[in-house]
Amino acid sequence: MSMKQVLKRFFVAPAVLAIGLAAFMATVTAALAHHGWAGYGDEPFQLTGTVEQVDLGQPHGHLMVRADGVLWNVVLGPPSRNRRAGIDAGGIAIGDVVTALGKRHRKPETHEMKTERLTVNGAVHDIYPERL
C-alpha cells in the first residue's frame, strides 16, 4: 500500500463518516423538536394575551404570550403552513394583543398550547383549518 493510499484511508474516510454523522444528528434533532398533537388535550382552549417574543422559524413557529401574569408558549405551525395562513415576518410584533384558539398541553403545569387559529390585530389566521 502506498503512502498516498494510507493517508487517504486514515484522513478521508473519517471525514466522510463525521459529515454523515453530523447530517444524521441534525435530522434526529429536528424530529425530536417537532411538536405533534399527542401532547395536547382534546378540548378547545382559548388564550388572549400580549406578545413578548416572536419566532417563526423551524420546526414550528411560536409566540411567547403573557396572559393573566403567566408566560405561555403559543406553538404555531411550520413556516410553510404559517405563510399559507397569512402569518409572516413582521405581521406579529412584540406588544400586539393576540387571541389563540387551539389545544392546551396535557400537563397543566406546562403553559403551552398548540394553535389552530390565531387572531392578530383583528386579522384571523387559520393555521390548521382542518382541525377547527
URKADA-V147361 format. One record per pair of residues at least 24 apart in sequence whose ideal C-beta (glycine too) atoms are under 10 Angstrom apart, sorted by sequence separation. I is the first residue (numbers start at 1). J is the second residue. If there is no record, write none. Layout:
i:I j:J
i:I j:J
This chain:
i:34 j:58
i:35 j:59
i:63 j:87
i:74 j:98
i:76 j:100
i:96 j:120
i:97 j:121
i:33 j:58
i:34 j:59
i:35 j:60
i:47 j:72
i:49 j:74
i:75 j:100
i:96 j:121
i:99 j:124
i:100 j:125
i:101 j:126
i:102 j:127
i:103 j:128
i:33 j:59
i:34 j:60
i:56 j:82
i:61 j:87
i:74 j:100
i:76 j:102
i:92 j:118
i:101 j:127
i:102 j:128
i:32 j:59
i:33 j:60
i:35 j:62
i:47 j:74
i:56 j:83
i:61 j:88
i:75 j:102
i:91 j:118
i:93 j:120
i:98 j:125
i:100 j:127
i:30 j:58
i:31 j:59
i:61 j:89
i:72 j:100
i:74 j:102
i:75 j:103
i:87 j:115
i:92 j:120
i:93 j:121
i:103 j:131
i:30 j:59
i:63 j:92
i:91 j:120
i:92 j:121
i:102 j:131
i:29 j:59
i:64 j:94
i:67 j:97
i:75 j:105
i:85 j:115
i:91 j:121
i:102 j:132
i:56 j:87
i:61 j:92
i:63 j:94
i:65 j:96
i:67 j:98
i:85 j:116
i:87 j:118
i:92 j:123
i:101 j:132
i:56 j:88
i:57 j:89
i:65 j:97
i:67 j:99
i:72 j:104
i:73 j:105
i:85 j:117
i:86 j:118
i:91 j:123
i:54 j:87
i:56 j:89
i:63 j:96
i:65 j:98
i:67 j:100
i:72 j:105
i:82 j:115
i:85 j:118
i:87 j:120
i:92 j:125
i:56 j:90
i:65 j:99
i:86 j:120
i:91 j:125
i:40 j:75
i:54 j:89
i:56 j:91
i:63 j:98
i:65 j:100
i:39 j:75
i:54 j:90
i:56 j:92
i:82 j:118
i:87 j:123
i:54 j:91
i:63 j:100
i:73 j:110
i:74 j:111
i:75 j:112
i:77 j:114
i:86 j:123
i:35 j:73
i:54 j:92
i:72 j:110
i:73 j:111
i:74 j:112
i:75 j:113
i:76 j:114
i:77 j:115
i:86 j:124
i:87 j:125
i:54 j:93
i:72 j:111
i:73 j:112
i:74 j:113
i:75 j:114
i:76 j:115
i:77 j:116
i:85 j:124
i:86 j:125
i:35 j:75
i:54 j:94
i:71 j:111
i:72 j:112
i:73 j:113
i:74 j:114
i:75 j:115
i:76 j:116
i:85 j:125
i:86 j:126
i:87 j:127
i:35 j:76
i:51 j:92
i:53 j:94
i:70 j:111
i:72 j:113
i:73 j:114
i:74 j:115
i:77 j:118
i:84 j:125
i:85 j:126
i:86 j:127
i:35 j:77
i:51 j:93
i:52 j:94
i:54 j:96
i:76 j:118
i:84 j:126
i:85 j:127
i:35 j:78
i:51 j:94
i:52 j:95
i:82 j:125
i:84 j:127
i:85 j:128
i:34 j:78
i:50 j:94
i:51 j:95
i:67 j:111
i:74 j:118
i:85 j:129
i:50 j:95
i:51 j:96
i:82 j:127
i:84 j:129
i:50 j:96
i:51 j:97
i:65 j:111
i:81 j:127
i:49 j:96
i:50 j:97
i:51 j:98
i:64 j:111
i:81 j:128
i:49 j:97
i:50 j:98
i:65 j:113
i:77 j:125
i:48 j:97
i:49 j:98
i:76 j:125
i:78 j:127
i:48 j:98
i:49 j:99
i:62 j:112
i:65 j:115
i:77 j:127
i:47 j:98
i:48 j:99
i:49 j:100
i:62 j:113
i:76 j:127
i:77 j:128
i:47 j:99
i:48 j:100
i:62 j:114
i:63 j:115
i:75 j:127
i:76 j:128
i:46 j:99
i:47 j:100
i:48 j:101
i:62 j:115
i:46 j:100
i:47 j:101
i:60 j:114
i:61 j:115
i:45 j:100
i:46 j:101
i:47 j:102
i:60 j:115
i:63 j:118
i:45 j:101
i:46 j:102
i:44 j:101
i:45 j:102
i:47 j:104
i:61 j:118
i:63 j:120
i:44 j:102
i:45 j:103
i:46 j:104
i:44 j:103
i:45 j:104
i:43 j:103
i:44 j:104
i:45 j:105
i:41 j:102
i:42 j:103
i:43 j:104
i:40 j:102
i:41 j:103
i:42 j:104
i:40 j:103
i:41 j:104
i:39 j:103
i:40 j:104
i:41 j:105
i:42 j:106
i:47 j:111
i:37 j:102
i:40 j:105
i:41 j:106
i:37 j:103
i:39 j:105
i:40 j:106
i:41 j:107
i:47 j:113
i:61 j:127
i:39 j:106
i:40 j:107
i:41 j:108
i:46 j:113
i:60 j:127
i:38 j:106
i:39 j:107
i:45 j:113
i:47 j:115
i:45 j:114
i:51 j:120
i:35 j:105
i:40 j:110
i:45 j:115
i:39 j:110
i:45 j:116
i:46 j:117
i:48 j:119
i:40 j:112
i:41 j:113
i:44 j:116
i:39 j:112
i:40 j:113
i:41 j:114
i:44 j:117
i:46 j:119
i:40 j:114
i:39 j:114
i:35 j:112
i:37 j:114
i:36 j:114
i:35 j:114
i:44 j:131
i:44 j:132
i:37 j:128
i:37 j:131
